[in-house]
Structures are given as C-alpha cells and as structure tokens.
Amino acid sequence: MYEHILLPTDGSDVAESGIVHGLNLACKHGSKVTVVTVTEPLGGQFAFASDLWSPSEDETAAFDEAQARIAARILSPVREKAEALGLAVETLHVPWRRVAGALIDAACDRGCSLIVMSSHGRSGMNRIMLGSQTAEVLATSSVPVLVVK
C-alpha cells in the first residue's frame, strides 16, 4: 500500500513524532523511506523581495555551508534509525525553498505514496503569525498526507 514514504523533519521534538510513526509504518509495509529537510532562503519569507536586501556572495556561501551542516546533523540520526530497522532509506536536503512546496515536489519527484509529517497544532493568531507548513501541504498535495500530533 505504501511503497515509498516521505518523512519531513526539521530536527525538532515535534517532527520526531512524525518520524517515529512514519518509520513504524515503513516497517509494517516494507516501504522505502526518504527523509527530507528543507532550508528556506536566506532572509526567510522576505528573500524573494530583492529590492529590500540582497546578500553578498560571501554571506550566501556561509549560509549555504551552515545550512548543509545543520541538514546533515538533522538527517543523520534518522538515517541511522531507519537503517537499524532494516529499511531502505534516502536522505535529502532541499536548499533555498519554501518548505511546503519543496515537500510536495520531493514527494512527487520520488514517486512517494505517502507523506507522514507532524503538526505543532497551532491555531488562531499563532497559526496566522507562524504559518502552518502542514496545513499548506495538506491543502495542496496530490500525495496522501498523514498528520501526526
């Protein structure tokens, strides 16, 4: 049923619940797993408003190097858990992208049959101010999404 599961993580404790649930599902179904973390652009949500600020080449290079190190630190323990469970696992760092779109593209590009992700469960003003990547993935993904709280 679930041949290939995409497991997004930002390395947080909240994301860990989605990882654990996704790895358990993968074990049950004999699924391949792709673990993904996404690095938003330097400048976050304002990165595409280039008339506000543009980073220098040195700033961009330093940012990219730092984000690659952070991504490796986030992905490595999940890879180890998946391998210890005997699962086929791939890790993926997607740099310079907004999270929801990057997750949907990764799932489609890799032929994933399920996305398993956590939600902070924010509502009201917190959701408006902080956004909800999970809600955006749910609203726009053609791949089924399982949300773990």
C-alpha positions as CSV (number, residue, x, y, z in Angstrom):
1,M,0.0,0.0,0.0
2,Y,2.7,2.5,1.0
3,E,5.7,1.6,-1.2
4,H,7.6,4.9,-0.5
5,I,7.1,7.2,2.4
6,L,8.4,10.8,2.6
7,L,9.3,11.8,6.1
8,P,9.9,15.6,6.5
9,T,11.9,16.8,9.6
10,D,13.3,20.0,10.9
11,G,15.0,18.1,13.7
12,S,12.5,19.3,16.4
13,D,10.9,17.1,19.0
14,V,7.5,17.8,17.3
15,A,8.9,16.4,14.0
16,E,10.3,13.4,15.8
17,S,6.8,12.1,16.4
18,G,6.1,12.0,12.7
19,I,9.5,10.3,12.1
20,V,8.7,7.6,14.6
21,H,5.2,7.0,13.2
22,G,6.5,7.0,9.6
23,L,9.3,4.6,10.4
24,N,6.8,2.2,12.1
25,L,4.6,2.4,9.0
26,A,7.5,1.7,6.7
27,C,8.4,-1.3,8.8
28,K,4.9,-2.6,8.6
29,H,4.6,-2.1,4.9
30,G,8.2,-2.8,3.8
31,S,8.4,0.7,2.5
32,K,11.3,2.7,1.2
33,V,11.8,5.9,3.1
34,T,13.0,9.3,2.0
35,V,13.8,11.6,4.9
36,V,13.9,15.3,3.9
37,T,14.7,18.6,5.5
38,V,14.3,21.9,3.8
39,T,16.3,25.1,4.1
40,E,14.4,28.2,3.5
41,P,16.1,31.0,1.6
42,L,18.5,33.4,3.3
43,G,16.2,36.1,4.6
44,G,13.2,33.7,5.0
45,Q,9.9,34.9,3.7
46,F,11.4,38.2,2.5
47,A,14.1,36.5,0.4
48,F,12.3,37.0,-2.9
49,A,11.8,40.7,-2.3
50,S,15.3,41.5,-3.7
51,D,14.8,45.3,-3.6
52,L,14.7,45.1,0.2
53,W,18.1,43.4,0.7
54,S,20.4,41.1,-1.3
55,P,23.1,39.0,0.4
56,S,26.7,39.2,-0.8
57,E,28.3,36.1,-2.3
58,D,30.3,35.6,0.9
59,E,27.1,35.7,3.0
60,T,25.3,33.3,0.7
61,A,28.2,30.9,0.7
62,A,28.5,31.0,4.5
63,F,24.7,30.5,4.8
64,D,24.8,27.5,2.4
65,E,27.7,25.9,4.3
66,A,26.0,26.3,7.6
67,Q,22.7,25.0,6.4
68,A,24.3,21.9,4.8
69,R,26.0,21.1,8.2
70,I,22.7,21.6,10.0
71,A,20.8,19.4,7.5
72,A,23.4,16.6,7.9
73,R,23.0,16.8,11.7
74,I,19.2,16.6,11.3
75,L,19.2,13.8,8.7
76,S,22.0,11.5,10.0
77,P,20.2,10.2,13.2
78,V,17.0,9.5,11.2
79,R,19.0,7.6,8.6
80,E,20.7,5.6,11.3
81,K,17.3,4.7,12.9
82,A,15.9,3.6,9.5
83,E,18.9,1.5,8.7
84,A,18.8,-0.1,12.1
85,L,15.2,-1.1,11.3
86,G,16.4,-2.6,8.0
87,L,14.7,0.0,5.9
88,A,15.9,1.3,2.5
89,V,16.5,5.0,3.2
90,E,17.5,8.0,1.3
91,T,18.1,11.4,2.8
92,L,17.5,14.7,1.1
93,H,18.4,18.3,1.8
94,V,16.4,20.8,-0.3
95,P,18.0,24.2,0.0
96,W,16.6,27.6,-0.8
97,R,12.9,26.6,-1.0
98,R,9.8,27.3,0.9
99,V,9.0,24.2,3.0
100,A,5.6,23.1,1.8
101,G,6.3,23.4,-1.9
102,A,9.6,21.6,-1.5
103,L,8.0,18.7,0.3
104,I,5.3,18.3,-2.3
105,D,7.8,18.4,-5.1
106,A,10.1,15.9,-3.3
107,A,7.2,13.5,-2.8
108,C,6.1,13.8,-6.5
109,D,9.6,13.6,-7.9
110,R,10.4,10.5,-6.0
111,G,7.1,8.7,-6.5
112,C,6.2,8.7,-2.9
113,S,2.9,7.1,-2.0
114,L,2.5,8.8,1.4
115,I,3.8,11.9,3.3
116,V,4.0,11.4,7.1
117,M,4.5,14.7,9.0
118,S,3.9,16.2,12.3
119,S,2.0,19.3,13.2
120,H,2.5,21.8,16.0
121,G,-1.3,22.1,16.3
122,R,-1.2,25.8,16.3
123,S,-4.4,27.7,15.9
124,G,-5.7,31.2,15.9
125,M,-3.2,34.1,15.8
126,N,-0.2,31.7,16.3
127,R,-1.1,29.9,13.1
128,I,-1.5,33.2,11.2
129,M,1.7,34.6,12.5
130,L,3.9,31.5,12.4
131,G,2.2,29.8,9.4
132,S,1.5,26.1,9.1
133,Q,3.6,24.1,6.6
134,T,1.5,21.1,7.4
135,A,-1.7,22.9,6.6
136,E,-0.2,24.0,3.3
137,V,0.9,20.5,2.4
138,L,-2.5,19.1,3.3
139,A,-4.2,21.7,1.1
140,T,-2.1,21.4,-2.0
141,S,-0.6,17.8,-2.1
142,S,-1.8,15.3,-4.6
143,V,0.1,12.6,-2.5
144,P,-1.8,11.4,0.6
145,V,-0.7,13.0,3.8
146,L,-0.8,11.5,7.3
147,V,-0.6,14.1,10.1
148,V,0.8,13.1,13.4
149,K,0.1,15.2,16.5
